[in-house]
Amino acid sequence: MIMNGRLDGHIVQGHVDSTAQCISVAEKEGSWEYEFEFNDKFAPLVIEKGSACINGISLTVFDVKRNSFKVAIIPYTYNHTNIKQVTAGSTVNIEFDVIGKYILRNSELGR
């Protein structure tokens, strides 16, 4: 990407911040809805329509609660990533939004 270009999508680094547990998978008219539960110490890093990276797949989150969120998986993502191997009860790697981590760090330092 050229630095003067438009930034579109999610910024991920490929680091694992923690793990999460898949608590449900539901098929929804040809797509899938997954729900993940995570350690609530990371709650400040998860916002409605924000992003999280699950097993290396950058996804938009919704239905955010204190220690869980859902993601919608379209057929292309389902067929071309490892998400189809995730079932209820699976443990996954999770990376939280890097911008959220910087904002949280600065707020903790009083900046």
Backbone torsions as a table, in degrees:
resi	resn	phi	psi	omega
1	MET	NA	137.0	174.3
2	ILE	-79.4	133.7	-174.0
3	MET	-64.4	-16.5	175.9
4	ASN	-96.9	8.9	179.4
5	GLY	-87.7	174.4	179.6
6	ARG	-77.6	131.6	176.6
7	LEU	-91.2	123.0	-178.9
8	ASP	-135.5	134.7	179.6
9	GLY	106.5	-159.7	-176.3
10	HIS	-107.2	149.3	175.5
11	ILE	-100.1	114.7	177.6
12	VAL	-127.0	154.1	-177.0
13	GLN	-111.7	-15.9	-177.6
14	GLY	88.2	16.4	177.4
15	HIS	-97.0	150.2	175.2
16	VAL	-99.3	119.8	177.9
17	ASP	-87.3	-33.4	-175.6
18	SER	-169.0	-171.0	171.0
19	THR	-118.8	161.4	176.8
20	ALA	-136.7	161.4	179.6
21	GLN	-110.5	129.8	172.6
22	CYS	-75.9	122.0	-178.2
23	ILE	-105.0	-13.8	174.0
24	SER	-164.6	152.0	173.5
25	VAL	-135.7	129.5	179.3
26	ALA	-135.3	133.0	174.6
27	GLU	-78.8	135.3	-176.4
28	LYS	-132.9	91.1	175.2
29	GLU	51.2	50.1	176.8
30	GLY	91.4	-7.4	174.3
31	SER	-117.2	-176.8	-179.0
32	TRP	-134.5	147.8	176.2
33	GLU	-120.5	121.0	179.3
34	TYR	-110.9	142.3	173.6
35	GLU	-118.8	134.8	-178.2
36	PHE	-123.7	141.8	176.1
37	GLU	-111.4	135.9	-177.1
38	PHE	-134.7	167.2	177.7
39	ASN	-62.4	125.9	-174.2
40	ASP	-67.9	-6.4	173.9
41	LYS	-66.5	-17.5	177.9
42	PHE	-93.7	3.4	-176.5
43	ALA	-52.7	-39.2	-179.9
44	PRO	-64.4	-13.9	-177.9
45	LEU	-93.7	-1.5	-176.6
46	VAL	-117.5	118.1	-180.0
47	ILE	-127.0	153.7	177.7
48	GLU	-55.3	129.4	-178.6
49	LYS	64.6	17.0	172.0
50	GLY	-85.4	-163.5	-178.1
51	SER	-127.4	154.5	170.7
52	ALA	-146.6	150.2	179.5
53	CYS	-107.2	119.0	179.7
54	ILE	-108.8	118.1	-178.7
55	ASN	48.7	38.7	177.8
56	GLY	86.0	2.9	-179.3
57	ILE	-105.4	117.0	-179.5
58	SER	-79.6	123.6	-173.1
59	LEU	-134.1	153.6	174.1
60	THR	-87.1	133.4	-178.1
61	VAL	-100.5	152.6	175.5
62	PHE	-149.5	174.7	-177.0
63	ASP	49.3	50.2	-176.2
64	VAL	-75.4	130.1	174.4
65	LYS	-121.7	-176.9	-175.7
66	ARG	-54.4	-44.5	-177.9
67	ASN	-134.3	27.9	176.2
68	SER	-153.0	161.5	174.7
69	PHE	-156.5	166.9	176.4
70	LYS	-117.3	156.9	171.6
71	VAL	-133.9	147.5	175.8
72	ALA	-103.5	132.7	-177.3
73	ILE	-114.7	119.1	177.7
74	ILE	-81.7	161.1	-177.6
75	PRO	-54.6	-39.3	-179.6
76	TYR	-60.4	-48.2	179.7
77	THR	-63.4	-42.3	179.8
78	TYR	-59.8	-42.8	-175.1
79	ASN	-82.6	-17.4	-173.9
80	HIS	-117.5	11.0	178.5
81	THR	-135.3	-179.0	178.8
82	ASN	-85.0	4.3	-175.9
83	ILE	-63.1	-29.1	-178.9
84	LYS	-65.9	-16.6	178.3
85	GLN	-86.3	-8.1	-180.0
86	VAL	-87.5	126.3	178.4
87	THR	-126.4	168.7	175.8
88	ALA	-56.6	129.3	-177.5
89	GLY	100.3	-14.5	179.0
90	SER	-70.3	144.2	171.7
91	THR	-98.1	132.6	-178.8
92	VAL	-124.3	159.1	172.3
93	ASN	-84.5	144.2	-179.0
94	ILE	-134.4	138.0	172.5
95	GLU	-121.7	129.6	179.9
96	PHE	-91.3	161.7	-176.8
97	ASP	-56.3	125.6	-175.6
98	VAL	-66.3	-35.2	178.9
99	ILE	-66.1	-40.8	175.8
100	GLY	-60.4	-36.9	178.9
101	LYS	-66.1	-40.3	177.6
102	TYR	-65.7	-43.3	179.7
103	ILE	-63.0	-45.3	179.1
104	LEU	-61.9	-43.2	179.7
105	ARG	-60.8	-45.5	179.7
106	ASN	-65.8	-36.0	179.1
107	SER	-69.7	-34.0	177.0
108	GLU	-66.4	-31.8	-179.7
109	LEU	-87.1	-0.7	178.2
110	GLY	76.8	27.9	-179.1
111	ARG	-101.2	NA	NA
